[in-house]
Amino acid sequence: MSNVHRLRTTDRIFFVTANLLRWVEPFAESEYPVMLDVLAGVRRQLNFLLCGYVLMPDHWHALIGVSHPLTISQVMHDVKAVSARRLNERRRTRGPVWQHQFWDRFVRHEKELSQRLEYVHSNPIRKGLVSRAEEWPWSSYNISAVGMTPGTARQIRIDHVQLPEGYRA
């Protein structure tokens, strides 16, 4: 059994990143809604908080809150497994899609939560995909910043949270 601390840590909000394998083709425009559907479906099934996200051509970032007994490892395993199955079906391919590991860090305070959300939403700008965050349809920016309500294939509901006073990881 692994002794990685995150496997046991719960009741936290995590900033996570999952990357496609280097030899896997980046997402086609028609595959972004598939990823959003998977993320929303796994969220309904496991009941975790989704505080922000961005889907990029070869990776995705999210702010995910888990409560005991759920762990971030279980959430990431399920999202990656279901999305790999769906992408392989669509592409008529087989095998792994995601890098085995994922990157995570638990959010330590309210300021860090805001900073991570800003990082998530500005990722398409840094990568040269758009010039303004609101132009990238595959993120929670327009829902969280503008207050739009989800309802299209390009949007899923996010949770607005305020960390309790004294919240420390």
NULUMVO-123303 format. One line per field, with one value per residue: residue number from 1; x, y, z of N, C-alpha, C in turn. Coordinates in Angstrom, 1 decimal, padded with zeros to 4 digits. Atoms other than C-alpha are relative to their C-alpha. Example, Ala and Ser with C-alpha at 12.3 -4.5 7.8 and 13.67 -1.06 7.14 Angstrom:
BEGIN
resi [1,2]
nx [000.9,-000.9]
ny [-001.2,-001.1]
nz [000.0,000.0]
cax [012.3,013.7]
cay [-004.5,-001.1]
caz [007.8,007.1]
cx [000.9,-000.8]
cy [001.2,001.1]
cz [000.0,000.8]
This chain:
BEGIN
resi [1,2,3,4,5,6,7,8,9,10,11,12,13,14,15,16,17,18,19,20,21,22,23,24,25,26,27,28,29,30,31,32,33,34,35,36,37,38,39,40,41,42,43,44,45,46,47,48,49,50,51,52,53,54,55,56,57,58,59,60,61,62,63,64,65,66,67,68,69,70,71,72,73,74,75,76,77,78,79,80,81,82,83,84,85,86,87,88,89,90,91,92,93,94,95,96,97,98,99,100,101,102,103,104,105,106,107,108,109,110,111,112,113,114,115,116,117,118,119,120,121,122,123,124,125,126,127,128,129,130,131,132,133,134,135,136,137,138,139,140,141,142,143,144,145,146,147,148,149,150,151,152,153,154,155,156,157,158,159,160,161,162,163,164,165,166,167,168,169]
nx [000.9,-000.8,000.0,000.1,000.9,001.3,001.0,000.8,000.4,001.3,000.6,-000.9,000.1,-001.3,-000.3,-000.5,-000.3,-000.2,-000.6,000.0,-001.3,-000.6,000.3,001.4,000.4,000.7,001.4,000.7,001.1,001.2,-000.2,000.1,001.2,-000.1,-000.7,000.9,001.0,-000.6,-000.3,001.3,000.6,-000.8,000.3,001.4,-000.2,-000.8,000.4,-001.1,000.1,-000.7,000.0,-000.5,-000.7,-000.3,-000.5,-001.0,-000.2,-000.7,000.1,001.1,-000.2,001.2,000.1,001.0,000.1,000.5,000.3,-000.2,-001.2,-000.5,-001.4,-000.3,-000.5,001.2,000.6,-000.8,000.1,001.2,000.1,-000.9,000.4,001.2,-000.3,-000.8,000.9,000.8,-000.9,-000.4,001.2,000.1,-001.1,-000.2,-001.3,-000.1,-001.1,000.0,000.2,-000.5,-001.2,000.4,000.1,000.6,-000.6,001.0,-000.4,001.2,000.1,-000.3,000.7,000.9,-000.8,-000.6,001.2,000.2,-001.1,000.1,001.1,-000.6,-000.9,000.8,000.7,-000.9,-000.8,000.1,-000.7,-001.4,-000.3,000.2,001.2,001.0,-000.6,000.8,000.5,001.4,000.1,-000.2,001.2,-000.2,-000.4,001.1,-000.1,001.3,001.0,-000.4,-000.3,001.1,001.3,000.9,000.5,-000.2,001.2,-000.4,-001.0,-001.3,-000.1,000.5,000.1,-001.2,000.3,-000.6,-000.3,-000.8,-000.6,000.3,-001.1,-001.0,-000.2,-001.4,-000.2]
ny [-001.2,-001.2,-000.8,-001.4,-000.7,-000.4,001.1,000.0,-001.4,-000.3,-001.2,-001.1,-000.3,000.3,-000.5,001.2,000.0,001.3,-000.2,001.1,000.5,-000.8,000.5,-000.1,-001.2,-000.9,000.0,-000.6,-000.9,000.8,000.8,-000.8,000.3,001.4,-000.1,-000.7,001.0,001.0,-000.7,-000.2,001.3,000.6,-000.8,000.4,001.3,000.0,-001.1,-000.9,-001.4,-000.4,-001.5,-000.6,000.9,-000.4,001.1,-000.4,001.0,001.2,000.1,-000.8,-000.4,-000.2,-000.1,001.0,000.2,001.4,000.2,001.3,000.8,-000.1,-000.6,-000.6,001.1,000.7,-000.9,-000.1,001.4,000.1,-000.9,000.5,001.3,-000.2,-000.9,000.9,000.9,-000.8,-000.5,001.1,000.4,-001.0,-000.1,001.4,000.4,000.8,-000.2,-001.1,-001.4,-000.9,000.4,000.7,-000.8,-001.3,-001.0,-000.5,-000.7,-000.4,-001.4,-000.3,-001.1,-000.7,-000.7,001.0,000.4,-001.1,000.1,001.2,-000.2,-000.9,000.7,000.9,-000.8,-000.7,001.0,-000.1,-001.2,000.3,001.0,-000.7,000.5,-001.2,-001.2,-000.3,001.2,000.2,000.5,001.5,000.5,001.2,-000.3,-000.6,-001.5,-000.7,000.3,-000.5,-001.4,-000.8,000.4,000.7,001.3,001.1,000.5,000.5,001.1,-000.5,-000.5,000.8,-000.8,000.0,-000.3,-001.2,000.3,-000.9,000.8,-000.5,-000.7,000.9,001.1,000.3,001.4]
nz [000.0,000.1,-001.2,000.4,-000.9,000.6,000.0,-001.3,-000.3,000.4,-000.5,000.5,001.4,000.7,001.4,000.6,001.5,000.6,001.3,000.9,000.4,001.1,001.4,000.2,000.7,-000.8,000.2,001.1,-000.5,-000.3,-001.2,-001.2,-000.7,-000.6,-001.3,-001.0,-000.3,-000.9,-001.3,-000.6,-000.4,-001.1,-001.1,-000.5,-000.6,-001.2,-000.8,-000.4,000.4,001.2,-000.2,001.2,000.9,001.4,000.8,000.9,001.0,-000.4,-001.5,-000.6,-001.4,-000.7,-001.4,-000.4,-001.5,-000.4,-001.4,-000.5,000.2,001.3,000.1,001.4,000.8,000.6,001.0,001.2,000.7,000.7,001.1,001.0,000.5,000.8,001.1,000.9,000.7,001.0,001.1,000.8,000.8,001.1,000.9,000.5,-000.5,-001.3,-000.8,-000.9,000.5,-001.0,-000.8,-001.2,-001.1,000.2,-000.9,-000.9,-001.1,-000.6,-000.2,-001.4,-000.6,001.0,001.1,000.9,000.8,001.0,000.9,000.9,000.9,001.0,000.8,000.8,001.0,000.9,000.7,001.5,000.4,-000.1,001.1,001.3,000.7,000.0,-000.6,-001.2,-000.7,000.3,001.4,000.0,-000.5,-000.7,-001.4,-000.8,-000.2,000.2,-001.1,-001.3,000.1,000.6,-000.7,000.9,-000.5,001.0,000.7,001.3,000.0,-000.3,-001.4,-001.1,-001.3,-000.9,-001.4,-000.6,-001.3,-000.7,-001.0,-001.4,-000.7,-000.6,000.8,000.3,000.4]
cax [000.0,001.3,002.2,001.6,000.1,-002.6,-004.1,-005.3,-005.7,-009.3,-011.6,-009.4,-009.6,-006.9,-005.4,-004.9,-003.4,-003.7,-001.7,-002.2,000.5,003.0,002.1,-001.6,-003.2,-004.4,-008.1,-010.1,-012.7,-015.5,-013.8,-013.9,-017.6,-016.9,-014.4,-016.9,-019.5,-017.2,-016.1,-019.8,-020.8,-018.0,-018.8,-022.5,-021.4,-018.8,-020.2,-017.1,-016.8,-015.7,-014.5,-013.0,-011.5,-009.9,-009.5,-006.5,-005.4,-003.1,-004.0,-006.6,-006.5,-009.2,-009.9,-011.6,-012.8,-013.2,-014.7,-014.1,-014.1,-013.5,-009.9,-008.5,-006.8,-010.2,-011.6,-008.7,-008.7,-012.3,-012.2,-009.1,-010.5,-013.9,-012.5,-009.9,-012.6,-014.8,-011.9,-010.7,-014.3,-014.5,-011.1,-011.3,-008.1,-007.0,-004.8,-003.8,-004.6,-003.4,000.0,-000.1,000.6,-001.2,000.0,-001.8,-001.4,-003.9,-005.0,-003.8,-005.8,-008.3,-005.7,-004.1,-007.6,-008.0,-004.5,-005.0,-008.3,-006.6,-003.9,-006.5,-008.4,-005.4,-003.8,-005.3,-003.8,-000.4,-000.5,-001.4,-004.8,-006.8,-006.0,-008.7,-009.9,-013.5,-012.7,-011.8,-015.0,-013.5,-013.1,-015.2,-014.1,-017.4,-019.4,-017.3,-016.2,-019.3,-021.9,-023.3,-025.4,-024.4,-026.7,-024.8,-022.5,-019.6,-020.4,-020.8,-021.8,-019.0,-019.1,-018.4,-016.7,-015.3,-012.7,-013.5,-011.4,-008.3,-008.5,-005.1,-003.9]
cay [000.0,003.4,005.8,009.0,011.5,012.7,009.2,009.8,013.6,014.7,017.6,020.0,021.8,020.6,022.3,019.5,019.0,016.0,015.7,013.6,011.2,012.8,010.5,011.0,013.5,016.7,017.2,017.9,020.7,018.1,016.4,019.3,018.7,015.0,016.0,018.4,015.7,013.2,015.8,016.6,012.9,011.8,014.8,013.8,010.3,011.1,014.3,016.6,020.3,021.8,025.4,026.1,024.4,024.8,022.3,022.7,020.9,018.5,018.9,020.2,022.0,022.1,023.1,020.2,019.9,016.4,015.4,012.3,009.5,010.6,011.4,013.4,010.2,008.5,011.6,011.8,008.0,008.1,011.2,009.8,006.3,007.4,010.1,007.6,005.1,007.8,009.3,005.9,005.0,008.3,008.0,004.2,003.7,001.7,002.0,004.7,008.4,010.1,010.2,007.9,010.5,013.8,017.0,018.2,020.7,021.4,025.0,026.5,029.7,032.0,034.1,030.9,029.8,033.1,032.8,029.3,030.2,033.1,030.8,028.3,031.0,032.7,029.4,029.7,033.3,032.1,029.3,031.8,030.2,033.5,037.0,037.3,034.6,035.1,034.0,030.4,028.5,025.5,027.0,028.2,031.8,033.0,031.3,032.5,036.0,037.1,035.1,033.3,030.2,026.9,025.4,024.8,022.0,024.3,025.0,023.1,024.4,025.4,025.7,029.1,028.6,030.7,029.0,029.2,031.5,029.7,027.2,025.6,022.5]
caz [000.0,-000.9,001.9,-000.1,002.2,-000.3,-000.3,003.3,003.3,003.1,004.0,001.9,-001.4,-003.8,-006.9,-009.3,-012.8,-015.0,-018.2,-021.3,-022.2,-024.5,-027.5,-027.1,-029.5,-027.9,-027.5,-030.6,-030.2,-030.1,-027.1,-024.7,-024.0,-023.4,-020.7,-019.1,-019.2,-017.5,-014.8,-014.1,-014.0,-011.7,-009.5,-009.2,-008.4,-005.8,-004.5,-004.4,-004.7,-008.0,-007.3,-010.7,-013.8,-017.2,-019.9,-022.1,-025.3,-023.4,-019.7,-017.3,-013.9,-011.3,-007.7,-006.1,-002.5,-000.9,002.4,004.4,003.4,-000.2,-001.2,-004.1,-005.3,-005.8,-007.6,-009.9,-010.6,-011.5,-013.7,-015.5,-015.9,-017.2,-019.5,-020.9,-021.7,-023.4,-025.4,-026.5,-027.7,-029.7,-031.1,-031.8,-029.8,-026.8,-023.9,-021.4,-022.1,-019.0,-017.3,-014.4,-011.8,-011.3,-009.6,-006.6,-003.8,-001.1,-000.7,002.6,002.9,001.1,-000.7,-002.1,-003.3,-005.2,-006.6,-007.9,-009.4,-011.2,-012.4,-013.7,-015.6,-017.1,-018.4,-021.9,-022.1,-021.0,-023.6,-026.4,-027.1,-026.4,-025.4,-022.7,-020.2,-021.2,-024.8,-023.7,-023.4,-021.7,-018.2,-015.3,-015.8,-017.3,-014.6,-011.7,-012.9,-014.9,-012.9,-015.8,-015.0,-016.5,-019.0,-022.2,-023.2,-022.5,-018.8,-015.6,-012.2,-009.9,-006.1,-004.6,-001.3,001.4,003.6,007.3,009.5,010.6,007.8,007.5,005.8]
cx [000.9,-000.1,000.0,-001.0,-001.4,-001.0,-000.9,-000.5,-001.4,-000.5,000.9,-000.5,001.4,000.0,000.6,000.3,000.2,000.4,-000.2,001.4,000.6,-000.3,-001.5,-000.4,-000.7,-001.5,-000.4,-001.1,-001.2,000.2,-000.1,-001.4,-000.1,000.7,-000.9,-001.1,000.5,000.3,-001.3,-000.6,000.7,-000.3,-001.3,000.2,000.7,-000.3,001.2,-000.3,000.9,000.0,000.6,000.8,000.4,000.4,000.9,000.2,000.6,000.0,-001.2,000.4,-001.4,000.3,-001.1,000.1,-000.6,-000.2,000.0,-001.3,000.6,001.4,000.2,000.5,-001.2,-000.7,000.8,000.1,-001.2,-000.2,000.9,-000.5,-001.2,000.3,000.9,-000.9,-000.8,000.8,000.4,-001.2,-000.1,001.1,000.3,001.5,-000.1,001.2,000.0,000.0,000.8,001.4,-000.4,-000.1,-000.8,000.7,-001.1,000.7,-001.3,000.1,000.0,-000.8,-000.8,000.7,000.6,-001.2,-000.2,001.2,000.0,-001.1,000.4,000.9,-000.8,-000.6,000.9,000.9,-000.2,000.7,001.5,000.5,-000.2,-001.2,-001.0,000.8,-000.7,-000.6,-001.4,-000.2,000.2,-001.2,000.1,000.5,-001.2,000.1,-001.3,-001.0,000.4,000.2,-001.3,-001.3,-001.0,-000.4,000.3,-001.2,000.3,001.0,001.4,000.1,-000.5,000.0,001.3,-000.5,000.8,000.2,000.8,000.6,-000.2,001.2,000.8,000.2,001.5,000.1,000.9]
cy [001.2,000.8,001.5,000.7,000.4,-001.1,000.0,001.4,000.2,001.3,001.2,000.3,-000.2,000.7,-001.2,000.3,-001.4,000.2,-001.3,-000.6,000.7,-000.5,000.0,001.3,001.0,000.0,000.7,000.9,-000.7,-000.8,000.7,-000.3,-001.4,000.1,000.7,-000.9,-001.0,000.7,000.2,-001.3,-000.6,000.9,-000.3,-001.3,000.0,001.1,000.8,001.4,000.3,001.5,000.7,-001.1,000.7,-001.3,000.6,-001.1,-001.3,-000.2,000.7,000.3,000.1,000.2,-000.8,-000.2,-001.4,000.0,-001.5,-000.8,000.1,000.6,000.5,-001.1,-000.7,000.9,000.0,-001.3,-000.1,000.9,-000.5,-001.3,000.2,000.8,-000.8,-000.9,000.8,000.5,-001.2,-000.5,001.0,-000.1,-001.4,-000.4,-000.8,000.5,001.3,001.3,001.0,-000.4,-000.6,000.9,001.3,000.9,000.5,000.8,000.5,001.5,000.3,001.2,000.7,000.7,-001.0,-000.5,001.0,-000.1,-001.2,000.1,001.0,-000.7,-000.9,000.8,000.7,-001.0,000.1,001.3,-000.3,-000.9,000.6,-000.5,001.2,001.2,000.5,-001.3,-000.3,-000.6,-001.5,-000.6,-001.2,000.2,000.5,001.5,000.7,-000.3,000.7,001.5,000.8,-000.4,-000.6,-001.3,-001.1,-000.5,-000.4,-001.1,000.5,000.5,-001.0,000.8,-000.1,000.4,001.2,-000.3,001.1,-000.8,000.6,000.7,-001.0,-001.3,-000.2,-001.5,-000.7]
cz [000.0,001.3,-000.4,000.8,-000.6,000.0,001.2,000.3,-000.6,000.7,-000.3,-001.4,-000.6,-001.4,-000.7,-001.5,-000.5,-001.5,-000.9,-000.2,-001.2,-001.4,-000.3,-000.6,000.9,-000.3,-001.3,000.6,000.4,001.3,001.3,000.7,000.6,001.4,001.0,000.5,001.0,001.4,000.7,000.5,001.2,001.3,000.6,000.7,001.4,001.0,000.6,-000.5,-001.2,000.1,-001.2,-000.9,-001.3,-000.7,-001.1,-001.1,000.5,001.5,000.5,001.5,000.6,001.5,000.5,001.5,000.3,001.5,000.3,-000.3,-001.4,000.0,-001.4,-000.9,-000.7,-001.0,-001.3,-000.8,-000.8,-001.2,-001.1,-000.7,-001.0,-001.3,-001.0,-000.8,-001.1,-001.2,-000.9,-000.9,-001.2,-001.0,-000.7,000.3,001.2,000.8,000.9,-000.8,000.8,000.6,001.3,001.2,-000.3,001.0,000.8,001.1,000.8,000.4,001.5,000.6,-001.2,-001.1,-001.0,-000.9,-001.2,-001.0,-001.0,-001.0,-001.2,-001.0,-001.0,-001.2,-001.0,-000.8,-001.5,-000.6,-000.1,-001.1,-001.4,-000.7,-000.2,000.6,001.3,000.5,-000.5,-001.4,000.0,000.6,000.9,001.4,000.8,000.1,-000.2,001.0,001.3,-000.1,-000.4,000.7,-000.9,000.6,-001.0,-000.6,-001.4,000.1,000.4,001.5,000.9,001.2,000.8,001.4,000.4,001.5,000.7,001.1,001.4,000.6,000.6,-000.8,-000.3,-000.3,000.9]
